[in-house]
């Protein structure tokens, strides 16, 4: 995998994230009602999982 390949996953998921959905249907983003988190946070966790080799390396709520 190249760095470009790694960037494609989160980039593809960003348009279907909470921020875009809320902005489209509510006209604004309300961070307190997110269920999937902002695109930047999803990108952060994806990158962390990729670099560590798996999801078990970091606990989301630990």
Secondary structure, 3 states (H helix, E strand, C coil): CCHHHHHHHHHHHHCCCHHHHHHHHHCCCCHHHCCCCCHHHHHHHHHHHHHHCCHHHCCCCC
